[in-house]
Amino acid sequence: MTTARTVLVTGGNRGIGFAIAEEFLAQGHRVAVTARSGNGPEGSLTVRADVTDAASIDAAFTEIEAAYGPVEVVVANAGVTKDMLLMRMSDEDFTSVIDTNLSGAFRVVKRSSKGMLKARFGRIILISSVVGLYGSAGQVNYSASKSGLVGLARSVTRELGARGITANVVAPGFIETDMTAELPEAQQIEYKRNIPAGRFATATEVARVVTWLASDDAGYISGAVIPVDGGLGMGH
């Protein structure tokens, strides 16, 4: 039996974030999601926020705290891509992806840590990607932002680990989403050929790893990078 917690999922209006919010709800938690547009699953509280803006993050937390109490579990999932080859990538293409995916996670973690320190309990889960450690042509910005989350989680573990707070990274591989469904069939077959499991993951498979990391059972796991990639990035 897992204790019911107040959970925040950033970017919880679609894809993996939506599935994570759904899974936490199904397990009886109080769930809020941040989104720039759209809404989280039914039963969640959707709060407008932009992770590139610290004031908007602070306002979102204040709203969630008023409704559900202090945030005990934070899932930093909000992310963007601006894929292109290094030679064509502008400074803005690079820094804007870093600002959302990495600096955005920093802002959310920093704001959530206040309540976690007071409660002497917290679960920080950062959603990275197999690309963060494996690399990907055309994704220098995205890959750098996602590998940066590993250093963030491990440093937070060293700073806050003695206060009942854990910080971990989940690194999904290819997931069945609207985006992968739109890939040409030949490309999908080629991708699957490189995945030892021979298939893409479902978003729910990722979500259940996240909810487990947030559970009472996972209290002694911190600073870990857990791949959910069917073996694609083994050893990275």
N, C-alpha and C positions, 0 to 999 in steps of 0.2 A: 504493500500500500504506500503510494507516494503522497507526501504532504501537498495539499493544494497551494499553489504559489501564484503571485502576481507576475505575469510574463509580458515582456515587450518584444515584438518582432519588428525590426525596421524593414521597410519595403515588403510589407505583408499583404499587398493587394493582388499579387499574381505569382505564378510559377512556384519556386521552392518556398519562398516566404509564406505564401498563402497556404501551402500544404503543411508547413511547420505550425502555423497558427491553428489550422484545423486539428492537427494531431494533439496539440496542447489542450484545446477545447474538449476533445473527445476524452482526454484523461482527467477532466474535471478542474482544470486550472482557470484562473481569471486572466483573460488574454486581451492585450491591446496591440494594435499595429499602427505603425506610422506609414503614411503614403502621401505622395505629392498629388496623386489623383486616384480615383477608384476607391474600393473599400475592401476590408478584410472579410473573412468568412462570417456567416451569420452567427451571432452570439459574441462576437469580438467588438471591442471599442476601437473605432478608427479615428485616428488623430492626424490632422494635417501637419506635416513637418518636412523640412528639407535638411538632410544630414550635413550639407555644406554650410549651414548657418547655425552657430552655437546658440543664439538667442531663440531660434525656433525649436531647437532640441530641448532647451530649458523649459520653454512654454509647454511643449508636449508632455514632458515628464511631470510638470506641475498639474496638468489636466488629468493625467493617469493616476497620480498619487491621490488626487481629490476623489476620484471615482473608486479606486481599487486598493489604495494604500501603496506603500513603497514598492518599487520594482525590485523583485528578488532574482529574476532570471531575465537576462537581456540577450537577445539573438541579433547580432549585427549582420544583416543580410542585404541591406540596400546596396545596389551596385549598378554600374553602367559600363558599357564598352564603347571604344572608338577605335576599331581595328583598322590598321593600315601598316604598310611596311615602314621600317625605321627611317629610311631616307626621305619618305614623304610626310612623316609625322611632325606636326608643329609642336612648339612648346606648349601651346594651349591644349592640343589633343592629349598631351602627356599629363600636364598638371591637373586638368579637369577630372580625368579618371582617377588620379591619385587622391584628389580632394574629396571625391565621393566615396571611393572604395576603402581607402586607408585612413585619411584624416577624418572622414565621416565616422568610421568605427572608433577612432580615438575620442571624438567628441561624445559619442553615445556612452562609451565605457567610462569616461571621466565623470559624466553627469550621474551615471547609475552607481558609481562606486561610493558616493556620499551616503546613500541609504544603506548600501550593503555593509559598509564599515560600521555604521551605527547598529545594524542588526547582527553583525558578526556572522553573516551568511550571504552568499551570492554565487550565482552561476553565470559566467560570461562565456558565450559561445559565438565564435567568429566564423562566418561562412566564407571559406576561401575557394579554391578550385584546384583540380589536378594540374592545371596550367601554371599555378603559382610555383611549383617545384619542378615540373616537367618541362616547362617552357612551351612556347607556341609561336611560330613565325607569324608576323603581323599583329602580335599582341604584346609588344614590349611594355606598353603602359599598363595593361590589364594584369599581365603576369607579375610585374614589379609590385603592383598594388596588392595582389593576392599573396605573394610571398612575404610582403611586409607584415601581414597579419600574424605570421608565425612569431616574428620577433616581438610584436606587440603583446601577444598572449603570454609568451614566456617571461617577458619582463614584468608584466602585471602579476604573474604567478609568484615571482621572486619578491615583489613588493607587498602583495596582499595575501599571500598563501597562508600566513599564520592567523588570519582573521576569519577563517572559514569560507574564503572566497576562492573559487576555481576559475581558471581561464583556459579554454581549449579551442582548437581549430578543427572544423570539419571541412574536408576537401573533396567535394563531389566531382565525379567525372561527367560523362555525357548523360543527360537526364531527358526522359521523354517529356518534352514541353511543346508548346505551339511552335517555338523556334526550330527545334530539331525536326518536327513533323514537316516543316516546309522545305527541308533539304531535299535535293534530288535523290531519287532512290539509289542510284549508283554510288552517290557520296555516302549515304547512310550505310550501305553494305560495306564500303571501304572502311569507314570508321569502326563498324562492328567487328571487322576482321582483325583490327588491332587491339580489341578488348578481349582478354582471356575469357571473360564470362559470356562473350558472344552476343550481348544485348545491351541496350541502354538501361539505366536505372529508372524506377518510377520515383516521382517526387516524394511519395510517402515513405519509400525506403530511406531516403535522406532524412526526412522528418523524424522517423523513429529513432535514428541514431542521436539526433539533437535532443529529443525528449528524454532519452536514456541518460545522456550527459548531464541533463538538468535534474535528474532524479536523486533521491537520497542514496541510492546504491552506488552512485558514481562520485561520492564525496572525496575519494582519495586519488582521483585522476585529475591532473592539472598540467598545463604546458604541453599537452599531447596534440599531435596532428593525426586525425583519424580519417583515412581515405575511404570514400564510398564510391569506388570507381571501377569495380569489377576486375581489379588487377592491372588496370591500364598504366598506372604510374609507379609500379612496384619498385621499392628501393629509393624513391626520391623523397 
